[in-house]
């Protein structure tokens, strides 16, 4: 239910980050495209799990952890100008190797996926979810700053902090 708006907002934040990082327009466009569909694989997760008001169990979480691979499988045959399918598959990877689905670390993770990972966390934490109220931008920024260089790419975190500090970026 919340996924479509979440994907659009994540894509908008990711585009802002990519522009702040000075990435080429083509790369920015690819990041935006991947952001719009980064959670496409959630179509394979039962709605009862996605909209569950309480904590999810280990089995439910393992189903959710499959969504990057499912998204990849759906997108891999589509000829994009950018590596969209692979970006979608890697958007839950973390710099220290603690993410999923592969446990990639550092430069094993595409830069585009690292950008979407940070945008995804900011949007998810600052928006309402069935299992919790919105935590707000302050908590989202505390999370990414605390884990800068550990879970999240340092340059991406610096770019998003600069983007929001300028007060020019409007998040809706």
C-alpha distance (Angstrom), angle and dihedral (degrees) to the residues before:
residue distance angle dihedral
X1 . . .
X2 3.82 . .
X3 3.81 95.1 .
X4 3.83 100.9 91.2
X5 3.81 94.6 52.2
X6 3.80 90.3 41.5
X7 3.81 91.7 53.8
X8 3.82 92.9 48.4
X9 3.80 92.8 48.6
X10 3.82 91.9 44.6
X11 3.82 89.5 50.9
X12 3.81 91.2 50.4
X13 3.81 92.7 50.1
X14 3.82 91.0 45.0
X15 3.80 91.0 51.5
X16 3.81 89.9 50.6
X17 3.81 91.2 50.1
X18 3.81 92.3 48.2
X19 3.80 91.3 49.9
X20 3.81 91.0 47.0
X21 3.82 88.4 52.6
X22 3.80 89.0 54.4
X23 3.80 93.9 -120.4
X24 3.81 117.0 167.3
X25 3.81 116.0 -88.9
X26 3.82 91.8 -112.5
X27 3.80 91.0 56.1
X28 3.82 91.6 45.3
X29 3.82 89.2 52.4
X30 3.81 90.9 50.7
X31 3.80 91.7 50.0
X32 3.80 90.7 50.1
X33 3.82 91.6 49.1
X34 3.81 92.6 49.4
X35 3.80 90.6 45.8
X36 3.79 92.5 55.3
X37 3.81 90.5 57.5
X38 3.82 103.4 24.6
X39 3.82 93.2 118.8
X40 3.80 96.1 42.1
X41 3.81 89.3 118.6
X42 3.80 90.1 67.0
X43 3.79 86.9 83.6
X44 3.80 84.7 83.7
X45 3.81 92.5 56.3
X46 3.82 114.9 86.7
X47 3.80 112.8 -108.9
X48 3.81 89.6 -127.3
X49 3.80 88.5 65.3
X50 3.81 95.8 44.5
X51 3.80 92.3 48.8
X52 3.81 98.0 37.3
X53 3.80 108.4 136.9
X54 3.82 95.6 -148.9
X55 3.77 137.9 45.2
X56 3.77 116.9 -50.7
X57 3.79 121.6 -129.2
X58 3.80 127.9 -120.9
X59 3.81 92.7 -97.7
X60 3.81 91.6 50.3
X61 3.80 90.9 48.3
X62 3.79 91.2 51.0
X63 3.83 88.3 55.1
X64 3.81 90.4 51.0
X65 3.81 90.0 48.6
X66 3.81 88.5 61.5
X67 3.81 93.8 63.3
X68 3.84 96.0 89.8
X69 3.82 90.7 54.7
X70 3.80 92.0 44.2
X71 3.80 90.0 51.2
X72 3.79 89.5 49.3
X73 3.81 91.6 50.5
X74 3.81 91.0 51.6
X75 3.82 94.1 47.0
X76 3.82 104.1 35.5
X77 3.79 94.5 88.4
X78 3.80 94.3 51.1
X79 3.78 115.4 96.4
X80 3.81 105.1 -131.3
X81 3.81 124.0 169.7
X82 3.80 86.8 -123.6
X83 3.83 134.3 46.9
X84 3.82 90.5 -97.9
X85 3.81 96.8 152.0
X86 3.81 92.0 52.3
X87 3.82 92.5 44.6
X88 3.81 89.0 52.9
X89 3.81 90.8 48.4
X90 3.84 92.4 51.3
X91 3.82 102.2 42.5
X92 3.84 93.0 104.0
X93 3.81 95.0 47.7
X94 3.81 115.4 111.9
X95 3.80 131.6 -148.1
X96 3.82 93.3 -114.6
X97 3.81 94.0 50.5
X98 3.81 94.8 -106.0
X99 3.81 95.6 117.2
X100 3.77 132.6 88.7
X101 3.00 158.3 -68.2
X102 3.83 94.2 14.9
X103 3.79 106.8 7.7
X104 3.81 91.4 -120.4
X105 3.80 115.4 176.1
X106 3.81 136.8 -157.9
X107 3.78 115.1 -27.5
X108 3.80 91.9 3.0
X109 3.81 83.3 80.2
X110 3.78 116.3 76.7
X111 3.81 112.4 -113.0
X112 3.80 88.7 -126.2
X113 3.82 90.3 57.2
X114 3.81 90.6 48.2
X115 3.81 89.1 54.6
X116 3.80 92.6 49.3
X117 3.82 90.9 46.3
X118 3.81 91.5 59.8
X119 3.81 93.8 42.1
X120 3.81 89.4 48.5
X121 3.82 93.0 53.2
X122 3.80 93.0 47.4
X123 3.79 93.0 49.1
X124 3.81 95.2 42.6
X125 3.80 95.4 48.4
X126 3.79 94.7 44.9
X127 3.81 95.0 49.0
X128 3.79 132.9 70.7
X129 3.79 118.0 -97.0
X130 3.82 128.5 -169.8
X131 3.81 89.3 -110.7
X132 3.83 98.5 45.7
X133 3.80 143.7 9.5
X134 3.79 120.7 -101.9
X135 3.80 110.4 -73.1
X136 3.81 93.9 -155.1
X137 3.78 136.1 -126.5
X138 3.80 93.6 -77.3
X139 3.81 92.3 62.0
X140 3.80 91.3 42.3
X141 3.80 91.1 53.5
X142 3.80 91.7 44.7
X143 3.83 88.2 54.7
X144 3.80 95.9 50.6
X145 3.81 94.2 41.7
X146 3.81 92.1 48.8
X147 3.82 90.2 50.7
X148 3.81 97.5 38.8
X149 3.78 107.5 140.5
X150 3.81 92.5 7.2
X151 3.80 105.1 64.6
X152 3.79 99.6 -2.3
X153 3.80 132.2 47.9
X154 3.82 110.4 -99.3
X155 3.81 94.7 -137.5
X156 3.80 92.2 48.9
X157 3.81 92.1 49.6
X158 3.82 91.0 48.0
X159 3.80 90.3 49.8
X160 3.80 95.0 50.6
X161 3.80 92.1 46.0
X162 3.82 89.4 51.6
X163 3.79 90.8 45.7
X164 3.80 93.8 54.9
X165 3.82 94.8 37.0
X166 3.79 90.4 60.0
X167 3.83 87.3 66.0
X168 3.80 86.7 -141.3
X169 3.77 93.0 102.5
X170 3.78 114.3 85.5
X171 3.77 116.3 -160.8
X172 3.80 118.0 -158.4
